[in-house]
């Protein structure tokens, strides 16, 4: 059976996956033939097994030639990569060969095995002309049934597909190959979202290339688990039951020098009833995790690896996938059904101000609020400037300024050339700037070229000093919860003073405004958001980055489960949470830093209250340790 197996890499590049597959096939053949010596070809001319100089048995060059010719197949759009791939496979076949037969071809011609073409682009001439244009041949279309007739006529497809598909955003392709994108979006359900990555189309295509018993194995980003563009791929994998196994590396970066977070994905053409999920929690356990993913048939958990199983129906075809395994699974599932989503209680969850030129608009230094003129440092000019106090807003710089039970006094301010009228943000007219804020206007003029250059000159003219976006500008002028964006612990600050701003997302964060008649208070909500319970939850539903960091964005914040106090016991707990947070807030808002011991005790008390509220007391240590 092994001798007839067909292995394909549809994005083979220089052949690393195919070389590994070839090596494994040679190992299997040698092991099998050594156990079944009678089946090995013994003829003197073309034996399957030969002895090396030490008398040890190995595959003959003829046998390796047959494996290469009959079992290994690849396609890539890069002709140079194809040449390297073929040469690398030849070199693999010649490994360990000391004496070679003469006067006959030792290695097969692989031109029909390893071919150049666009794996994703195929179809009739009419289709290709309509979608790509009259020069469609330049896109190197590849009709699989034509190029590999022996595979599709005799077997109905490949037995095994392995790959590391390219990771390229559709938006990036739009810059160079608009018609390619048009073709992909027409032919692949998974590629219809305008923000998708091309690897999702490769997965869809690869499944279609399998025969009825075929298997697919690949490494790819796990972002599609939660992303909007991953909906169609999730649907494809679940509704047809193709998904067989996932090995997640979490925040471990497998590829050196790349910031991609990946997983191993295993699929089958036949429908499966369950999905095996292996999570490698620590880079030190990478090899052990891979071994367990191969061998473990039951649930397993230790400090570095966890193995769990999901029924197919437990995976939503449209909702995000959240694989929470082992001892963390029960508390996660309990929290998931415990309450109302934050988005149902919020008037808005909004990002920081987008200026389009932060180095110009943000000035560094502390101010004296009693003075009308401040001396601050311009990041753009690299020098101190004088500017009117009335045109400045204090900003909190993400996790630098907002930490658990701590908020730093602002050391940066944004020049805010706006006023509010009719409920909208209005740019201060040039005439008013000239009259009331001449120092600000002088500074803007020094940076006019930089400001007008934004977005290809979009803001050139009399309003050159405006922000590039005017959303959310006055939402900050009210009570709110402020959450820094990139954190290693969910952190929320209740801004009762109503005057702090975030700038941007990555260096700032998101803020939450509750509905006018909300059944919960800001103080209560800030307590929930600072607890280890919701910290655990957002880490499980969100993206994870190296070093334990994760983003607090609208996508993940809006799905946080919030308990609305209804019973008297719940109301009593909610009151205690609010009182605790108001006490803490009063201290830190006045610039007083809490002692480490005080922070520890506050966190302990808060976690106990919130875990009781959510009825997860028995899981508290698990939640805190996550």
Helices and strands as residue ranges (DSSP letters): G 2-4, E 7-9, H 16-35, G 37-39, E 49-51, E 57-59, H 61-71, E 72-76, H 79-94, E 114-116, H 125-131, G 136-139, H 144-147, H 149-154, E 158-163, H 170-176, H 178-187, G 189-191, H 199-208, E 210-221, G 222-225, G 228-230, H 231-239, E 243-248, E 262-268, E 274-280, G 283-285, H 286-295, E 300-301, E 305-311, G 312-314, H 328-336, E 340-341, G 342-344, E 346-351, H 358-361, E 362-364, E 373-378, E 383-388, G 389-391, E 392-394, H 398-401, E 402-403, E 406-407, E 412-415, E 418-421, E 424-427, H 430-436, H 438-446, H 448-452, G 454-457, E 480-484, E 486-487, E 493-495, E 509-514, H 522-529, H 532-541, G 546-548, E 550-551, H 554-557, E 561-562, H 568-589, H 596-613, G 617-619, H 620-625
